[in-house]
Every structure is written in structure tokens, then in C-alpha cells.
Amino acid sequence: MSEKIRTYPSITPTTDDILNKLGKKSSTALEEFACWRATNNELLVIEEQMLKRKEKELLEDKETIEERLEKVRDELTAIKDLKKSFKPINSQEFRETVEIVSQMLQATKNQIKAGKWNVERTELEDIGRICRKRNMPIEAVLSEIPAELKQYLKEYGG
């Protein structure tokens, strides 16, 4: 039988078997022994091993965090794109706002046509308050109101 070729001749076959059972490689054992001989401190070897394990764990955590961060950035980009593409003029809420303002002006028109005296015309500030509450652009809402109703606005020149 041929004897196993030993990479590190200073390690006997018995020592090699013991190291294998402990789960250590010969190179790691020699490195630890050299560190112990140089520093004469056994705790330094143990601390170095713990720090190496901790470094490996932290690198794995870093990769996980970077992946999660990338997903969050992708979601933020998607939300920004949605915000950019959102046009309040095309929304149902915009049509409802125009309808509310039209009804306000129509009510003023109906009261004047009915012959009521001292009817206050609708103020632009009232329309602005409604538009701000619903986050709609005032100019766009007013552009959708028919000209016959705009004359019942106080600031319109009526």
C-alpha cells in the first residue's frame, strides 16, 4: 500500500486524521499554529476565526440588503412614472368637480331667472376652494364650464 502523500510534512497522519474529524484542513491548522507561536495568545486565533465568520455573514447580509434596496428603488420608479402619467383632467373626480361647479352656477342662474332680488353671484373664491379641496386645477375646471354659466361668476364681469 502506498502512503498518502502529505502536503504538509510536519503534520503526521494521526494529526491529519484528528484534524479531519474536527473538520479542519491542514492548512488552517498550520496557520492557527503559526499565529499562536507568533503571538503566544490562543484567544487571538479564536477571535480571528470568529471575525472571519462574522465578515462572511455580513457580506451575505449586504447582498440581501442590496437586493431588497434594488426592489424598493424599482417600485419607487414605477410610482414616479405613474405620477407623471396621471392627468387629473382625465379622471372621474375632475368630471365630478366640473359638475359641482356647474350646478353651483346653474343654481345662481335659476334664482336670477326666477326673479329673486339681491341674489349674490357665485364668487371665484368659492370655486377655488372646491378645486383645492379636490386637488384639481382651477383653470382646467373653469375651461370646461359653458360660457353661459360663467356669466354668473361675480368676477366674470357680470
DOTINU-263320 format. One record per residue: residue number from 1; x, y, z of N, C-alpha, C in turn. Coordinates in Angstrom, 3 decimals. Example, Ala and Ser with C-alpha at 12.3 -4.5 7.8 and 13.67 -1.06 7.14 Angstrom:
% DOTINU-263320
(1 (13.190 -5.690 7.800) (12.300 -4.500 7.800) (13.200 -3.300 7.800))
(2 (12.850 -2.250 7.080) (13.670 -1.060 7.140) (12.900 0.030 7.870))
% end
This chain:
% DOTINU-263320
(1 (0.839 -1.179 0.000) (0.000 0.000 0.000) (0.880 1.236 0.000))
(2 (0.457 2.142 -0.776) (1.216 3.389 -0.798) (0.699 4.323 0.291))
(3 (1.623 5.067 0.837) (1.244 6.000 1.895) (0.662 7.254 1.254))
(4 (-0.308 7.816 1.909) (-0.959 9.035 1.411) (0.082 10.148 1.334))
(5 (0.064 10.860 0.223) (1.008 11.962 0.054) (0.527 13.122 0.920))
(6 (1.420 13.547 1.786) (1.058 14.637 2.688) (1.571 15.952 2.119))
(7 (0.693 16.947 2.083) (1.072 18.253 1.587) (1.977 18.955 2.590))
(8 (1.665 18.787 3.850) (2.437 19.432 4.904) (3.167 18.332 5.687))
(9 (4.447 18.151 5.437) (5.168 17.034 6.051) (5.255 17.126 7.575))
(10 (5.092 18.303 8.140) (5.190 18.418 9.589) (3.938 17.887 10.286))
(11 (2.901 17.592 9.530) (1.669 17.050 10.108) (1.680 15.544 9.897))
(12 (1.620 14.819 10.980) (1.654 13.357 10.907) (0.306 12.838 10.450))
(13 (0.266 11.595 9.982) (-1.018 11.018 9.564) (-2.027 10.986 10.702))
(14 (-1.587 10.760 11.916) (-2.501 10.737 13.058) (-3.086 12.127 13.282))
(15 (-2.228 13.144 13.225) (-2.690 14.532 13.379) (-3.643 14.895 12.256))
(16 (-3.342 14.447 11.051) (-4.203 14.721 9.900) (-5.576 14.096 10.096))
(17 (-5.610 12.843 10.605) (-6.896 12.184 10.872) (-7.693 12.938 11.926))
(18 (-7.010 13.367 12.978) (-7.693 14.116 14.057) (-8.257 15.427 13.509))
(19 (-7.469 16.125 12.710) (-7.931 17.393 12.124) (-9.139 17.167 11.217))
(20 (-9.121 16.093 10.440) (-10.252 15.782 9.560) (-11.514 15.513 10.373))
(21 (-11.344 14.795 11.487) (-12.511 14.527 12.334) (-13.042 15.803 12.979))
(22 (-12.157 16.757 13.238) (-12.582 18.046 13.803) (-13.145 18.983 12.728))
(23 (-12.957 18.605 11.467) (-13.485 19.419 10.373) (-12.544 20.534 9.965))
(24 (-11.261 20.383 10.261) (-10.289 21.423 9.896) (-9.375 20.889 8.804))
(25 (-8.937 21.799 7.989) (-7.965 21.451 6.965) (-6.573 21.618 7.569))
(26 (-5.636 20.945 6.997) (-4.260 21.011 7.492) (-3.706 22.428 7.377))
(27 (-4.047 23.095 6.270) (-3.537 24.449 6.069) (-4.058 25.404 7.135))
(28 (-5.330 25.255 7.503) (-5.915 26.102 8.536) (-5.255 25.837 9.879))
(29 (-5.001 24.570 10.177) (-4.364 24.216 11.443) (-2.958 24.792 11.523))
(30 (-2.205 24.701 10.427) (-0.852 25.265 10.429) (-0.877 26.781 10.593))
(31 (-1.844 27.421 9.934) (-1.970 28.871 10.042) (-2.278 29.272 11.483))
(32 (-3.181 28.549 12.125) (-3.516 28.827 13.521) (-2.304 28.598 14.422))
(33 (-1.562 27.517 14.166) (-0.400 27.208 14.983) (0.668 28.294 14.841))
(34 (0.863 28.773 13.596) (1.838 29.827 13.357) (1.435 31.113 14.072))
(35 (0.142 31.424 14.047) (-0.363 32.620 14.733) (-0.163 32.487 16.234))
(36 (-0.424 31.309 16.743) (-0.260 31.091 18.189) (1.205 31.210 18.598))
(37 (2.093 30.641 17.749) (3.524 30.707 18.062) (4.033 32.143 17.983))
(38 (3.510 32.912 17.040) (3.979 34.291 16.866) (3.476 35.199 17.979))
(39 (2.237 35.001 18.408) (1.643 35.912 19.391) (1.617 35.344 20.794))
(40 (1.741 34.032 20.898) (1.650 33.342 22.180) (0.307 33.638 22.865))
(41 (-0.743 33.749 22.029) (-2.071 34.074 22.540) (-3.083 33.192 21.817))
(42 (-3.665 32.244 22.521) (-4.631 31.329 21.915) (-5.939 32.035 21.554))
(43 (-6.293 33.020 22.348) (-7.556 33.725 22.102) (-7.528 34.506 20.792))
(44 (-6.340 34.917 20.380) (-6.223 35.671 19.133) (-6.643 34.817 17.939))
(45 (-6.289 33.554 17.944) (-6.663 32.641 16.870) (-8.177 32.467 16.841))
(46 (-8.767 32.270 18.003) (-10.218 32.095 18.086) (-10.938 33.369 17.645))
(47 (-10.410 34.504 18.079) (-11.037 35.783 17.698) (-10.957 36.003 16.193))
(48 (-9.824 35.635 15.595) (-9.677 35.779 14.151) (-10.704 34.919 13.413))
(49 (-10.902 33.686 13.864) (-11.888 32.805 13.234) (-13.288 33.383 13.355))
(50 (-13.601 33.899 14.556) (-14.933 34.486 14.752) (-15.128 35.697 13.844))
(51 (-14.094 36.518 13.720) (-14.206 37.704 12.863) (-14.352 37.322 11.385))
(52 (-13.667 36.266 10.981) (-13.808 35.805 9.590) (-15.223 35.311 9.325))
(53 (-15.795 34.546 10.282) (-17.183 34.083 10.137) (-18.146 35.267 10.092))
(54 (-17.904 36.225 10.990) (-18.770 37.419 11.049) (-18.690 38.196 9.738))
(55 (-17.483 38.309 9.174) (-17.313 39.004 7.901) (-18.109 38.305 6.799))
(56 (-18.044 36.977 6.777) (-18.776 36.211 5.767) (-20.284 36.433 5.918))
(57 (-20.785 36.393 7.166) (-22.211 36.629 7.420) (-22.627 38.025 6.979))
(58 (-21.784 39.009 7.301) (-22.122 40.389 6.948) (-22.118 40.602 5.435))
(59 (-21.218 39.936 4.735) (-21.210 40.040 3.277) (-22.483 39.443 2.681))
(60 (-22.940 38.333 3.261) (-24.203 37.734 2.801) (-25.368 38.669 3.093))
(61 (-25.366 39.277 4.286) (-26.417 40.235 4.638) (-26.395 41.435 3.700))
(62 (-25.190 41.877 3.351) (-25.053 43.028 2.450) (-25.695 42.733 1.095))
(63 (-25.466 41.527 0.580) (-26.060 41.140 -0.707) (-27.586 41.136 -0.614))
(64 (-28.106 40.598 0.482) (-29.559 40.553 0.678) (-30.136 41.959 0.743))
(65 (-29.476 42.822 1.489) (-29.957 44.202 1.632) (-29.905 44.929 0.299))
(66 (-28.844 44.712 -0.469) (-28.740 45.363 -1.776) (-29.851 44.895 -2.719))
(67 (-30.206 43.612 -2.648) (-31.300 43.110 -3.482) (-32.623 43.755 -3.085))
(68 (-32.862 43.849 -1.778) (-34.102 44.471 -1.291) (-34.135 45.946 -1.656))
(69 (-32.982 46.617 -1.550) (-32.905 48.030 -1.897) (-33.207 48.245 -3.376))
(70 (-32.718 47.356 -4.205) (-32.977 47.456 -5.642) (-34.467 47.286 -5.944))
(71 (-35.124 46.350 -5.251) (-36.562 46.164 -5.439) (-37.334 47.414 -5.034))
(72 (-36.949 48.018 -3.904) (-37.626 49.225 -3.428) (-37.421 50.360 -4.423))
(73 (-36.213 50.488 -4.941) (-35.947 51.546 -5.939) (-36.775 51.335 -7.203))
(74 (-36.923 50.075 -7.617) (-37.753 49.785 -8.797) (-39.205 50.179 -8.549))
(75 (-39.713 49.877 -7.350) (-41.090 50.240 -7.017) (-41.265 51.758 -6.969))
(76 (-40.279 52.459 -6.420) (-40.344 53.919 -6.380) (-40.349 54.505 -7.792))
(77 (-39.546 53.940 -8.657) (-39.510 54.410 -10.046) (-40.869 54.184 -10.716))
(78 (-41.478 53.044 -10.458) (-42.795 52.760 -11.033) (-43.837 53.750 -10.527))
(79 (-43.781 54.085 -9.239) (-44.723 55.048 -8.674) (-44.504 56.432 -9.272))
(80 (-43.242 56.834 -9.452) (-42.953 58.136 -10.062) (-43.483 58.199 -11.487))
(81 (-43.325 57.084 -12.218) (-43.842 57.042 -13.590) (-45.367 57.175 -13.605))
(82 (-46.032 56.529 -12.642) (-47.489 56.653 -12.550) (-47.897 58.089 -12.246))
(83 (-47.165 58.737 -11.360) (-47.477 60.128 -11.019) (-47.327 61.032 -12.230))
(84 (-46.248 60.786 -13.011) (-46.018 61.621 -14.191) (-47.116 61.425 -15.235))
(85 (-47.593 60.198 -15.358) (-48.591 59.912 -16.387) (-50.011 60.286 -15.946))
(86 (-50.194 60.553 -14.639) (-51.530 60.892 -14.152) (-51.904 62.306 -14.578))
(87 (-53.027 62.425 -15.218) (-53.553 63.733 -15.619) (-54.926 63.872 -14.974))
(88 (-55.057 64.814 -14.030) (-56.324 64.927 -13.309) (-57.495 65.264 -14.220))
(89 (-57.227 65.827 -15.373) (-58.303 66.225 -16.280) (-59.023 64.998 -16.834))
(90 (-58.332 63.874 -16.911) (-58.930 62.653 -17.458) (-59.621 61.806 -16.392))
(91 (-59.638 62.270 -15.167) (-60.159 61.434 -14.086) (-61.652 61.671 -13.839))
(92 (-62.240 60.712 -13.163) (-63.653 60.808 -12.776) (-63.848 61.956 -11.792))
(93 (-62.887 62.152 -10.904) (-63.001 63.216 -9.908) (-63.025 64.595 -10.576))
(94 (-62.278 64.750 -11.684) (-62.303 66.014 -12.418) (-63.699 66.269 -12.986))
(95 (-64.289 65.239 -13.582) (-65.638 65.410 -14.140) (-66.647 65.745 -13.044))
(96 (-66.481 65.116 -11.866) (-67.374 65.418 -10.733) (-67.202 66.862 -10.265))
(97 (-65.964 67.341 -10.242) (-65.695 68.723 -9.832) (-66.340 69.703 -10.803))
(98 (-66.211 69.434 -12.098) (-66.840 70.302 -13.107) (-68.354 70.291 -12.919))
(99 (-68.912 69.135 -12.629) (-70.365 69.021 -12.420) (-70.802 69.828 -11.200))
(100 (-70.042 69.758 -10.109) (-70.387 70.513 -8.891) (-70.361 72.009 -9.158))
(101 (-69.317 72.477 -9.840) (-69.214 73.915 -10.149) (-70.342 74.324 -11.087))
(102 (-70.644 73.490 -12.065) (-71.748 73.802 -12.990) (-73.075 73.898 -12.238))
(103 (-73.295 73.002 -11.291) (-74.526 73.045 -10.502) (-74.599 74.304 -9.641))
(104 (-73.459 74.723 -9.094) (-73.447 75.970 -8.300) (-73.859 77.163 -9.160))
(105 (-73.246 77.233 -10.344) (-73.559 78.352 -11.242) (-74.984 78.239 -11.788))
(106 (-75.449 77.032 -12.035) (-76.817 76.819 -12.514) (-77.823 77.253 -11.449))
(107 (-77.518 76.977 -10.175) (-78.410 77.390 -9.089) (-78.518 78.912 -9.037))
(108 (-77.405 79.599 -9.211) (-77.430 81.069 -9.238) (-78.256 81.545 -10.430))
(109 (-78.060 80.920 -11.583) (-78.805 81.285 -12.791) (-80.303 81.082 -12.574))
(110 (-80.676 79.943 -11.987) (-82.088 79.650 -11.760) (-82.731 80.655 -10.804))
(111 (-82.015 81.061 -9.764) (-82.561 82.038 -8.813) (-82.766 83.389 -9.476))
(112 (-81.824 83.799 -10.311) (-81.964 85.089 -11.001) (-83.118 85.026 -11.991))
(113 (-83.224 83.939 -12.732) (-84.317 83.796 -13.703) (-85.674 83.731 -13.012))
(114 (-85.701 83.229 -11.784) (-86.957 83.123 -11.045) (-87.392 84.485 -10.506))
(115 (-86.547 85.505 -10.671) (-86.935 86.839 -10.251) (-86.568 87.178 -8.819))
(116 (-85.701 86.423 -8.217) (-85.297 86.748 -6.844) (-84.397 87.975 -6.882))
(117 (-84.620 88.839 -5.919) (-83.842 90.068 -5.818) (-82.619 89.837 -4.950))
(118 (-81.578 90.608 -5.216) (-80.336 90.601 -4.428) (-79.695 89.219 -4.321))
(119 (-79.740 88.474 -5.396) (-79.074 87.176 -5.408) (-77.577 87.416 -5.606))
(120 (-76.791 86.881 -4.697) (-75.323 87.014 -4.803) (-74.813 86.058 -5.870))
(121 (-74.005 86.567 -6.758) (-73.388 85.702 -7.757) (-72.310 84.852 -7.082))
(122 (-72.044 83.722 -7.661) (-71.027 82.823 -7.116) (-69.652 83.469 -7.259))
(123 (-68.868 83.411 -6.191) (-67.539 84.019 -6.229) (-66.517 82.999 -6.708))
(124 (-65.491 83.530 -7.349) (-64.413 82.695 -7.851) (-63.701 81.991 -6.688))
(125 (-63.665 82.640 -5.535) (-63.035 82.050 -4.350) (-63.749 80.768 -3.922))
(126 (-65.083 80.737 -4.051) (-65.836 79.525 -3.703) (-65.463 78.364 -4.632))
(127 (-65.326 78.655 -5.895) (-64.943 77.628 -6.863) (-63.500 77.179 -6.597))
(128 (-62.638 78.152 -6.288) (-61.249 77.828 -5.970) (-61.138 76.925 -4.751))
(129 (-61.979 77.154 -3.757) (-61.966 76.335 -2.536) (-62.333 74.883 -2.868))
(130 (-63.351 74.716 -3.699) (-63.768 73.363 -4.106) (-62.643 72.672 -4.875))
(131 (-62.025 73.400 -5.792) (-60.957 72.813 -6.605) (-59.738 72.451 -5.751))
(132 (-59.385 73.298 -4.801) (-58.249 72.990 -3.918) (-58.553 71.773 -3.050))
(133 (-59.789 71.677 -2.567) (-60.176 70.548 -1.722) (-60.068 69.232 -2.487))
(134 (-60.358 69.273 -3.780) (-60.328 68.064 -4.598) (-59.023 67.930 -5.396))
(135 (-58.076 68.852 -5.186) (-56.765 68.851 -5.867) (-56.905 68.889 -7.389))
(136 (-57.727 69.789 -7.851) (-57.945 69.954 -9.286) (-57.487 71.356 -9.698))
(137 (-56.955 71.500 -10.917) (-56.550 72.825 -11.394) (-57.784 73.697 -11.698))
(138 (-57.798 74.873 -11.115) (-58.954 75.774 -11.256) (-59.164 76.170 -12.711))
(139 (-58.065 76.477 -13.403) (-58.180 76.919 -14.803) (-58.824 75.837 -15.667))
(140 (-58.436 74.584 -15.440) (-58.996 73.486 -16.237) (-60.480 73.300 -15.950))
(141 (-60.869 73.454 -14.689) (-62.292 73.315 -14.335) (-63.086 74.435 -14.991))
(142 (-62.590 75.666 -14.903) (-63.308 76.806 -15.492) (-63.380 76.719 -17.021))
(143 (-62.342 76.110 -17.633) (-62.375 75.993 -19.093) (-63.459 75.013 -19.555))
(144 (-63.892 74.104 -18.676) (-64.933 73.137 -19.017) (-66.348 73.686 -18.769))
(145 (-66.453 74.797 -18.056) (-67.762 75.388 -17.751) (-68.253 76.150 -18.978))
(146 (-69.507 75.975 -19.386) (-70.041 76.715 -20.540) (-70.029 78.232 -20.279))
(147 (-69.866 78.996 -21.342) (-69.781 80.458 -21.219) (-71.069 81.044 -20.654))
(148 (-72.219 80.432 -20.948) (-73.498 80.960 -20.438) (-73.563 80.860 -18.914))
(149 (-72.863 79.909 -18.306) (-72.836 79.803 -16.844) (-71.736 80.666 -16.232))
(150 (-70.670 80.909 -16.999) (-69.576 81.730 -16.471) (-70.024 83.150 -16.176))
(151 (-71.051 83.623 -16.866) (-71.510 84.988 -16.630) (-72.111 85.162 -15.242))
(152 (-72.421 84.065 -14.553) (-72.965 84.142 -13.209) (-71.869 84.119 -12.149))
(153 (-70.620 84.152 -12.608) (-69.495 84.307 -11.696) (-69.352 85.797 -11.382))
(154 (-69.123 86.144 -10.155) (-69.017 87.530 -9.731) (-67.849 88.228 -10.441))
(155 (-66.733 87.542 -10.584) (-65.531 88.159 -11.175) (-65.507 88.099 -12.695))
(156 (-66.497 87.476 -13.299) (-66.501 87.288 -14.736) (-66.863 88.579 -15.484))
(157 (-67.387 89.510 -14.779) (-67.747 90.772 -15.428) (-69.241 90.947 -15.555))
(158 (-69.950 90.172 -14.786) (-71.400 90.208 -14.875) (-71.912 90.996 -13.780))
% end
